[in-house]
Amino acid sequence: MCIRDSLGDIPAKFQWDTIFCKHFFTITPEKGVIHAHEDIFFEITFHPSVVGPDIRFMKVKCNIIDADPLYMNLLGKCIPQTTENIEDIKFDTIVRKQVAEKTIIKNPTPQVWRVKANISTLKDETSGYFTGPNYLEIPANGQAEYIVQYKPLTMTKNDLVPGIKDEVHEGTLFFPLPNGTAKMINLYGKAQPPQPIDKEAKFKAKKTHTYILEVQNWLKTTQRFQVTWRQEVEDQSILVNGANTIDVTGEGLKQYKLTLYALKQTQSVLIVTFKNDVTHEFLSFRIKIIVEAPETLAKIELSSVVREASSTLITIENPFDHSVELKKENLVCDNDNVTFNPLGFTINKKQEFGLEIIYRPLTVSDINSKFLIKSPELGDFTYDLHLIGLPTSTQRQLTFKTALGSEIYQQFKFINYVKKQNTYTCKIEKLGQKAPVQTNSKEKQAVQLADFTTDTATVAAPPADSYDGTEVVINIKFEPSSLSDSRALLTVSSPEGGEYQCLLQGQAFAPQPKGPFTITAKSYSIEFKNPFFESQEFTIRIDNPCFTTSAKNPVKIDAKKTLGISLTYKAQANLPNTCLLYTSDAADDLLCVDLGGRRIIKKK
């Protein structure tokens, strides 16, 4: 301890020049102000680093502003350290992670000790790795615990980074004791490679996700890091992208953006490493990636007239270095009226492919459906479909021409696009004038009567085995009931196959003779049908007396029923062997209107 007095009337600024003796002596305070008429105490600490009987520094100068300097001689003696006062402390920790150890300092004297702790390192670049309090107070005849902390900023030699040569970080902790002895502790630290920092990233497949990593620079100078990443288990469905380098200012924090994209629902672990190529130091992150099922990629609206096609194009990308094949079973839609072109295809590496979605409605509808592309490699592509079927603006037509009392057939053909066995119902509705009706005794309901009929009320359509569908044929009969034109609407429908309509136009003209009929026996029966929708009485006339009939006029025939008119022939001199048989509505007999049809009869 050294005391200096200020006898002047003004404060005096001072500063000790200890550059040449700082490794052996420390003067505290080193600089400051002595106020007028006050004293200041200087504490002088002797901490030799070598053994010597006479260690002295003469005329250690104290500079005083606006006054002459003062001088002090410092002398000391350093004796060899006893073995019992030398101790080793070993540290083992992860780089940049602090760890602490303790040592005990004893005071065998009746006075309280306040000793200075001097920590130094073998190499300047490791300065600051070992730290602790500057002073330790030890009670009289007691002991005190001193805690040394080790926080290395660089690694020592390890198998993971072979470029590092330092086996350990070395330092010393020295306590000069007031009783003339000292305590020296050798410090040895091993710094292991850093452990990855655990993170978690959760996002949806088929969506780009930006993940932020905060990179901390542990040095006071700017560091440039090379950025690399790898997966613990390789999963090609996860695509990672980011900058190759990042610069972080001294002791600064900077965000690094990592772009993640997954093709399908999966889980993986990604290791991202930031390495200083000069020092070989690094930090890393272990990111647990949880990829959830993808959301709907888009909503597509397709509208078209019934049985007409509407289409759109979607693009599928293959990011891999190999081609990917998609088959028909990989394309799934919950609506049978949606198909694709092509039904199977291969996407070349690093290429895109355009797939056409085709919608052909069979019924007037407004529905929502889902379309899914399932690929083990590319994942699932889900689309919402809004499908609209519009009524058709065109109508087919069939025209029939025949004589009253006759009938004619035509075929109505349509295409069935349903992919399974399907049954269509046939319905004919008379148009124009009010159609006659009759009561169905079995079903007890009125049935509309028309000149057009089908040979069956329902028709079974085989499954459509291709996009072009299967042709179905319905036979339609036109049997006029009057000489006026007839119009009707044919409707063929099923809940799944939709509705087909056709306008039926019928034209009837006057009855035409039928025959000739050849009579080879004594008698012959000729069929005659009532073409009307009501029972009628008919008159039969024969223009040759050689031909006779047993039918008695008038003959009543039920609606749409047939009567066999029996004829016999008896030859007479000078009369021909032919005749004309007339049938006429009895109500019109006086007017000689031939309504029932005319037949020519010939006898050989």
C-alpha positions in Angstrom: 0.0 0.0 0.0 1.3 3.5 -0.9 -0.2 6.9 0.3 0.2 10.2 -1.5 -0.9 13.6 -0.2 -2.2 16.6 -2.1 -1.0 19.8 -0.4 -2.1 22.2 -3.1 -5.2 24.2 -3.5 -6.4 22.7 -6.8 -7.0 19.0 -7.8 -4.2 17.1 -9.5 -4.7 14.6 -12.3 -2.3 11.6 -12.4 -1.4 8.5 -14.4 1.1 5.8 -13.7 3.4 4.5 -16.5 3.6 0.8 -15.8 4.1 -0.5 -19.3 7.6 -1.9 -18.6 6.6 -3.6 -15.3 3.0 -4.7 -15.9 3.9 -8.4 -16.0 5.2 -8.2 -12.4 3.5 -5.3 -10.7 0.0 -3.7 -10.9 -0.8 -0.3 -9.4 -4.4 0.4 -8.6 -5.8 2.9 -9.4 -3.6 3.4 -12.5 -5.0 6.9 -13.2 -7.3 9.4 -11.6 -7.6 12.8 -9.6 -6.3 13.8 -6.2 -8.4 16.5 -4.8 -7.0 19.4 -2.8 -5.8 18.6 0.7 -6.8 14.9 0.4 -5.0 11.6 0.5 -5.1 8.7 -2.0 -4.2 5.1 -1.4 -2.5 3.1 -4.1 -2.6 -0.7 -3.9 0.5 -2.4 -5.4 0.2 -6.0 -6.4 3.3 -8.2 -7.1 2.5 -11.1 -9.4 5.8 -12.4 -10.8 5.8 -14.9 -13.6 9.3 -16.1 -13.1 11.3 -17.1 -10.0 14.0 -14.5 -8.9 15.6 -13.3 -5.6 15.7 -9.7 -6.8 13.0 -8.4 -9.1 13.1 -4.6 -9.2 11.9 -1.7 -11.3 13.4 1.6 -10.5 11.8 5.0 -10.9 8.3 3.9 -11.9 6.9 7.2 -13.0 3.6 8.8 -12.0 2.8 11.7 -14.4 1.0 14.7 -12.9 -0.7 17.3 -15.0 0.9 20.7 -14.7 3.5 19.4 -12.2 6.7 17.5 -12.0 6.3 13.7 -12.0 6.7 11.5 -9.0 8.8 8.3 -9.0 8.6 5.1 -7.0 10.9 2.1 -6.9 9.3 -1.4 -6.9 11.2 -4.4 -5.5 10.1 -8.0 -5.1 11.4 -11.5 -4.6 9.8 -14.6 -6.2 10.4 -18.0 -4.7 9.6 -21.3 -6.4 6.0 -22.4 -6.0 5.5 -25.3 -3.7 3.8 -28.4 -5.2 0.9 -28.2 -2.8 0.0 -24.7 -4.1 -0.2 -25.9 -7.8 -3.6 -27.3 -9.0 -5.0 -28.4 -12.3 -8.6 -27.8 -13.4 -9.9 -29.5 -16.6 -12.9 -28.3 -18.5 -14.9 -30.2 -21.2 -17.8 -28.5 -22.9 -19.4 -27.8 -26.2 -18.0 -24.8 -28.0 -19.7 -21.6 -27.1 -21.4 -23.2 -24.2 -20.3 -22.0 -20.7 -19.2 -24.4 -18.0 -17.8 -23.6 -14.5 -15.4 -25.2 -12.1 -14.3 -24.1 -8.6 -11.2 -24.0 -6.4 -10.7 -23.4 -2.7 -8.3 -20.7 -1.4 -7.4 -21.0 2.4 -6.3 -18.1 4.7 -4.4 -19.4 7.8 -3.9 -15.9 9.3 -6.0 -13.9 11.7 -6.5 -11.1 9.2 -9.0 -11.0 6.3 -7.4 -11.3 2.9 -8.5 -9.6 -0.3 -6.5 -11.2 -3.0 -6.4 -10.4 -6.7 -7.1 -13.2 -9.2 -4.9 -13.1 -12.3 -6.2 -15.1 -15.3 -4.1 -15.5 -18.4 -4.1 -17.8 -21.5 -1.2 -19.4 -23.3 -2.3 -17.9 -26.6 -3.7 -14.5 -27.3 -6.4 -15.8 -29.6 -7.9 -17.7 -26.6 -8.0 -14.7 -24.3 -11.3 -14.4 -22.6 -12.1 -18.1 -22.7 -11.4 -18.4 -19.0 -13.1 -15.8 -16.7 -13.8 -15.2 -13.0 -14.1 -12.4 -10.4 -11.1 -10.0 -10.2 -10.8 -10.2 -6.4 -11.5 -12.9 -3.8 -12.1 -12.0 -0.1 -11.1 -14.8 2.3 -12.1 -14.6 5.9 -9.5 -14.9 8.7 -8.6 -18.5 9.5 -11.0 -19.6 6.9 -11.4 -20.4 3.2 -13.3 -19.1 0.2 -14.5 -20.7 -3.0 -13.5 -19.2 -6.4 -15.5 -20.1 -9.5 -13.7 -20.2 -12.9 -15.9 -20.1 -16.0 -14.8 -21.5 -19.4 -16.7 -20.4 -22.5 -14.6 -21.3 -25.6 -15.4 -19.6 -28.9 -13.4 -22.1 -31.0 -13.2 -25.9 -31.0 -10.2 -28.0 -30.0 -9.0 -30.9 -32.0 -11.8 -33.4 -32.8 -12.6 -36.1 -35.4 -15.4 -34.1 -37.0 -13.2 -31.1 -38.0 -9.7 -32.5 -38.6 -8.4 -29.1 -39.7 -8.2 -27.9 -36.0 -4.7 -28.5 -34.4 -5.1 -27.3 -30.8 -5.4 -30.3 -28.4 -6.7 -28.1 -25.5 -7.1 -24.4 -24.6 -4.5 -23.6 -21.9 -4.6 -20.9 -19.2 -3.5 -20.1 -15.6 -5.2 -18.7 -12.6 -2.8 -17.1 -10.1 -3.4 -15.8 -6.6 -0.6 -13.9 -4.9 -1.2 -14.3 -1.2 -0.4 -11.7 1.5 1.7 -14.2 3.5 4.2 -14.3 0.8 3.0 -17.5 -0.8 0.9 -18.0 -3.9 -1.7 -20.3 -5.4 -1.5 -21.2 -9.1 -4.1 -23.2 -11.0 -3.4 -24.6 -14.5 -6.5 -24.4 -16.7 -7.1 -26.9 -19.5 -10.2 -26.7 -21.7 -11.5 -29.0 -24.4 -14.2 -27.6 -26.7 -16.3 -30.2 -28.5 -18.2 -29.5 -31.8 -21.5 -27.7 -31.4 -24.8 -29.6 -31.2 -27.5 -28.7 -33.7 -30.2 -26.4 -32.5 -33.5 -28.1 -32.7 -36.3 -26.5 -34.7 -39.6 -27.5 -36.3 -41.2 -26.6 -39.6 -44.8 -27.5 -40.3 -46.5 -26.7 -43.6 -48.8 -28.0 -46.3 -47.6 -30.1 -49.3 -47.7 -28.4 -52.7 -47.2 -25.0 -51.1 -43.9 -23.0 -50.9 -42.9 -22.4 -47.3 -40.3 -19.8 -46.1 -38.6 -20.8 -42.9 -36.5 -18.2 -41.0 -33.3 -19.2 -39.2 -31.6 -16.7 -36.9 -27.8 -16.9 -37.3 -25.7 -15.5 -34.3 -22.1 -14.4 -34.9 -20.2 -15.2 -31.7 -17.1 -13.2 -32.7 -16.6 -9.5 -32.6 -15.6 -9.4 -36.3 -17.7 -10.1 -39.3 -17.9 -13.8 -40.4 -18.9 -15.2 -43.7 -20.6 -18.6 -43.5 -21.0 -21.2 -46.2 -24.5 -22.7 -46.0 -25.1 -26.4 -46.7 -27.9 -28.8 -45.9 -28.6 -32.5 -45.9 -31.4 -34.8 -44.8 -30.8 -37.4 -42.2 -32.8 -39.8 -44.4 -32.9 -38.8 -48.1 -36.5 -37.9 -49.2 -36.6 -36.6 -52.8 -40.2 -35.3 -52.3 -38.8 -32.4 -50.2 -37.1 -29.6 -52.1 -34.8 -27.1 -50.3 -33.5 -23.9 -51.6 -31.5 -20.9 -50.1 -28.5 -18.7 -50.4 -25.1 -20.4 -50.5 -23.4 -17.8 -48.2 -24.4 -15.3 -45.5 -22.3 -12.5 -43.9 -23.0 -11.7 -40.2 -21.5 -8.6 -38.5 -19.5 -9.0 -35.3 -21.7 -10.2 -32.4 -24.7 -9.6 -34.7 -27.8 -11.6 -35.5 -29.1 -12.1 -39.0 -32.0 -13.9 -40.5 -31.5 -16.6 -43.1 -34.4 -17.5 -45.3 -34.8 -21.1 -46.2 -37.3 -22.1 -48.9 -39.1 -25.5 -48.4 -41.4 -27.2 -50.8 -42.8 -30.7 -50.4 -44.6 -32.8 -53.1 -46.5 -35.0 -50.6 -47.4 -35.6 -47.0 -44.3 -36.8 -45.2 -41.9 -36.2 -42.3 -38.1 -35.7 -42.4 -35.2 -34.1 -40.6 -33.1 -31.5 -42.3 -29.6 -30.5 -41.0 -28.6 -26.9 -42.0 -25.0 -26.0 -41.4 -23.3 -22.5 -41.4 -19.5 -22.9 -41.6 -16.7 -20.4 -41.6 -14.2 -21.9 -44.1 -11.3 -20.0 -42.7 -11.6 -21.0 -39.0 -13.6 -24.3 -39.6 -16.0 -23.1 -36.9 -19.7 -23.8 -37.6 -23.2 -23.8 -36.2 -26.0 -26.0 -37.3 -29.8 -26.4 -37.0 -31.7 -29.6 -36.9 -35.1 -28.9 -38.4 -37.9 -31.5 -38.0 -40.0 -31.1 -41.1 -43.7 -32.1 -40.8 -45.5 -31.9 -44.2 -49.3 -32.1 -44.0 -51.7 -33.2 -46.7 -52.0 -30.7 -49.5 -55.0 -28.4 -49.8 -57.0 -28.0 -53.0 -54.7 -26.6 -55.6 -57.4 -24.8 -57.6 -61.1 -24.7 -58.3 -62.0 -25.4 -62.0 -65.4 -24.6 -63.5 -66.5 -26.6 -66.6 -69.9 -25.9 -68.3 -71.3 -27.4 -71.4 -74.5 -28.3 -73.2 -75.8 -31.8 -72.4 -73.7 -34.4 -74.3 -71.3 -31.8 -75.6 -67.7 -31.7 -74.2 -66.0 -28.9 -72.4 -62.3 -29.1 -71.4 -59.5 -27.3 -69.6 -55.7 -27.9 -69.3 -53.7 -28.3 -66.1 -49.9 -28.5 -65.8 -48.0 -31.1 -63.8 -44.3 -30.5 -63.1 -41.7 -33.2 -62.6 -38.8 -31.7 -60.6 -36.8 -35.0 -60.5 -33.8 -36.0 -62.5 -35.7 -39.0 -63.8 -39.0 -39.5 -65.6 -42.3 -40.2 -63.8 -45.1 -42.4 -65.2 -48.7 -41.8 -64.4 -51.2 -44.5 -65.4 -55.0 -44.4 -65.8 -55.6 -45.6 -62.2 -53.6 -42.6 -60.9 -56.3 -40.3 -62.3 -59.3 -40.4 -60.0 -62.6 -38.4 -60.2 -65.8 -39.0 -58.4 -67.9 -38.0 -61.5 -68.2 -40.6 -64.3 -68.8 -37.8 -66.8 -65.3 -36.5 -66.4 -62.5 -38.0 -68.4 -58.9 -37.1 -69.3 -56.6 -36.9 -72.3 -54.4 -38.8 -72.3 -55.4 -41.5 -69.8 -51.8 -42.4 -69.1 -48.5 -40.5 -69.8 -44.9 -40.0 -68.8 -43.4 -36.7 -67.6 -39.7 -36.4 -68.6 -37.2 -35.2 -66.0 -37.3 -31.5 -65.1 -40.3 -31.1 -67.5 -43.9 -30.1 -67.3 -46.9 -31.9 -68.8 -50.3 -30.6 -69.8 -53.3 -32.8 -68.9 -56.7 -32.1 -70.4 -59.7 -32.5 -68.2 -62.9 -33.2 -70.3 -66.4 -32.9 -69.0 -69.4 -34.1 -70.9 -72.7 -33.7 -68.9 -75.5 -36.2 -69.5 -78.1 -34.3 -67.6 -78.9 -30.7 -66.8 -77.1 -30.2 -63.6 -75.0 -28.0 -61.3 -72.7 -30.1 -59.1 -69.4 -30.1 -57.3 -66.8 -32.8 -57.7 -63.2 -33.6 -56.9 -60.4 -34.6 -59.2 -57.3 -36.3 -57.7 -54.0 -37.2 -59.3 -52.3 -39.8 -57.1 -48.5 -40.3 -57.7 -46.2 -42.2 -55.3 -43.4 -39.8 -56.3 -45.1 -36.5 -57.1 -47.7 -36.8 -54.3 -51.4 -35.9 -54.6 -52.8 -33.1 -56.8 -56.3 -32.2 -55.6 -58.7 -30.0 -57.6 -62.3 -28.9 -56.9 -64.5 -29.2 -60.0 -67.7 -27.1 -60.5 -69.5 -28.9 -63.2 -72.5 -27.3 -65.0 -74.7 -29.2 -67.5 -76.8 -26.9 -69.7 -80.0 -27.8 -71.6 -79.5 -28.4 -75.3 -80.9 -25.9 -77.8 -81.3 -28.3 -80.7 -83.8 -31.1 -81.2 -83.8 -34.1 -83.5 -86.8 -34.9 -85.8 -88.2 -37.9 -87.5 -90.8 -37.7 -90.3 -93.3 -40.5 -91.1 -95.6 -40.7 -94.2 -98.1 -43.5 -94.7 -101.8 -44.1 -95.7 -104.6 -44.2 -93.2 -105.1 -47.8 -92.2 -101.4 -48.6 -92.7 -98.4 -48.3 -90.4 -94.7 -47.5 -90.8 -91.6 -48.0 -88.7 -88.5 -45.9 -88.2 -85.6 -46.3 -85.8 -84.5 -43.7 -83.3 -80.9 -44.1 -82.4 -79.0 -42.4 -79.5 -75.7 -42.9 -77.8 -75.5 -44.2 -74.2 -72.4 -42.8 -72.4 -73.1 -44.4 -69.0 -70.3 -46.8 -68.1 -72.6 -49.4 -66.5 -75.8 -51.2 -67.4 -78.5 -48.6 -67.7 -82.3 -48.7 -68.4 -84.0 -45.9 -70.3 -87.8 -45.1 -70.1 -89.6 -44.3 -73.4 -92.4 -41.7 -73.4 -94.4 -40.3 -76.3 -96.5 -37.1 -75.8 -98.9 -35.9 -78.5 -98.5 -32.3 -79.5 -100.9 -29.8 -81.0 -104.6 -30.8 -80.7 -105.8 -32.4 -77.6 -105.0 -36.1 -77.6 -107.7 -38.7 -76.8 -107.3 -40.6 -73.6 -108.4 -43.9 -72.2 -108.5 -45.4 -68.8 -105.9 -48.1 -67.9 -108.0 -50.5 -65.9 -105.0 -52.0 -64.2 -103.3 -48.8 -63.1 -106.6 -46.8 -62.9 -105.2 -43.8 -64.6 -105.7 -41.9 -67.8 -103.4 -42.9 -70.7 -102.8 -40.5 -73.5 -103.3 -42.0 -77.0 -101.1 -41.0 -79.9 -100.4 -42.2 -83.5 -96.8 -43.0 -82.5 -95.8 -45.9 -80.3 -92.6 -47.7 -79.4 -92.2 -51.4 -79.4 -91.1 -51.3 -75.7 -91.7 -49.0 -72.7 -88.1 -49.4 -71.5 -84.9 -50.2 -73.2 -81.8 -51.7 -71.6 -78.5 -50.0 -72.7 -75.2 -51.9 -72.4 -72.3 -50.2 -70.6 -70.3 -47.7 -72.6 -66.9 -49.3 -73.1 -65.3 -46.2 -74.5 -65.5 -42.4 -74.5 -67.6 -42.6 -77.8 -70.3 -44.5 -76.0 -72.7 -47.3 -77.2 -75.4 -46.9 -79.7 -79.0 -47.8 -78.7 -81.9 -48.3 -81.1 -85.6 -47.8 -80.4 -88.3 -48.8 -83.0 -91.0 -46.2 -83.5 -94.3 -47.1 -85.2 -96.6 -44.5 -86.9 -100.1 -45.6 -87.4 -102.3 -42.6 -88.3 -105.8 -42.4 -86.9 -107.0 -39.5 -89.2 -106.0 -37.8 -92.4 -104.6 -34.8 -90.6 -100.9 -34.3 -89.7 -99.8 -35.7 -86.3 -97.1 -34.4 -84.1 -95.6 -35.9 -80.9 -92.5 -35.7 -78.7 -90.5 -38.7 -77.9 -88.6 -38.6 -74.6 -86.0 -41.3 -73.7 -84.6 -40.8 -70.2 -82.8 -42.3 -67.3 -81.6 -40.7 -64.0 -77.9 -41.3 -65.0 -78.0 -41.3 -68.7 -79.9 -38.1 -69.1 -82.7 -37.2 -71.5 -83.0 -37.5 -75.3 -85.8 -35.9 -77.2 -87.0 -36.3 -80.7 -89.9 -34.5 -82.5 -92.1 -37.0 -84.4 -93.9 -35.6 -87.5 -96.5 -37.8 -89.1 -98.4 -37.3 -92.4 -101.3 -39.5 -93.4 -102.9 -39.7 -96.8 -105.9 -41.5 -98.2 -106.1 -45.3 -97.8 -104.5 -47.2 -100.6 -105.6 -50.6 -102.0 -104.0 -53.6 -100.5 -103.4 -56.9 -102.2 -103.9 -58.6 -104.5 -105.0 -61.5 -102.3 -105.2 -64.9 -104.0 -108.1 -67.2 -103.0 -107.1 -70.8 -103.5 -109.9 -72.4 -101.4 -113.6 -71.9 -101.3 -113.3 -69.3 -98.6 -110.6 -66.8 -97.5 -110.3 -64.5 -94.5 -109.0 -60.9 -94.9 -107.8 -59.0 -91.8 -109.2 -55.6 -91.4 -108.1 -53.3 -88.5 -110.0 -50.3 -87.0 -107.4 -47.5 -87.1 -109.4 -45.2 -84.8 -109.1 -44.8 -81.0 -112.9 -45.5 -80.6 -115.2 -48.4 -81.6 -116.7 -47.9 -85.0 -119.3 -49.5 -87.2 -118.2 -50.3 -90.7 -120.1 -51.2 -93.9 -118.7 -53.9 -96.3 -119.3 -53.6 -100.0 -118.3 -56.0 -102.8 -118.4 -55.0 -106.5 -118.6 -58.6 -107.9 -121.5 -60.9 -107.0 -119.2 -63.9 -107.4 -117.7 -62.9 -104.0 -119.8 -63.0 -100.9 -119.2 -62.6 -97.2 -121.0 -63.9 -94.1 -120.4 -60.5 -92.3 -123.6 -58.6 -91.7 -123.6 -54.8 -92.1 -122.9 -52.8 -90.2 -119.9 -54.5 -88.6 -118.7 -53.0 -85.2 -115.0 -53.2 -84.5 -113.4 -52.0 -81.2 -110.7 -49.4 -81.2 -107.4 -50.6 -82.8 -108.9 -54.1 -83.1 -108.7 -56.4 -86.1 -111.6 -58.3 -87.7 -111.3 -61.2 -90.1 -113.7 -60.8 -93.1 -114.5 -64.2 -94.5 -115.0 -64.3 -98.3 -116.3 -67.1 -100.6 -116.1 -67.3 -104.3 -118.6 -68.9 -106.7 -117.9 -68.5 -110.4 -120.7 -67.1 -112.7 -120.8 -66.9 -116.4 -119.5 -63.7 -118.0 -118.2 -62.3 -114.7 -114.6 -61.6 -113.8 -112.8 -63.5 -111.1 -111.7 -60.3 -109.3 -113.4 -57.8 -107.1 -112.9 -54.8 -105.0 -113.8 -55.0 -101.3 -114.8 -51.7 -99.7 -115.0 -51.0 -96.0 -116.3 -47.6 -94.8 -117.3 -45.9 -91.6 -121.1 -46.6 -91.4 -121.7 -43.0 -90.4 -120.3 -41.8 -93.7 -121.8 -44.6 -95.8 -124.2 -42.3 -97.6 -121.4 -40.1 -98.6 -119.4 -43.1 -99.9 -116.2 -42.1 -97.9 -113.8 -45.0 -97.9 -112.3 -45.0 -94.4 -111.4 -48.6 -93.8 -109.0 -49.3 -96.6 -109.5 -51.0 -100.0 -108.4 -54.5 -101.0 -108.2 -56.2 -104.4 -109.3 -59.8 -104.5 -108.4 -62.2 -107.3 -109.4 -65.7 -108.0 -107.5 -68.0 -110.3 
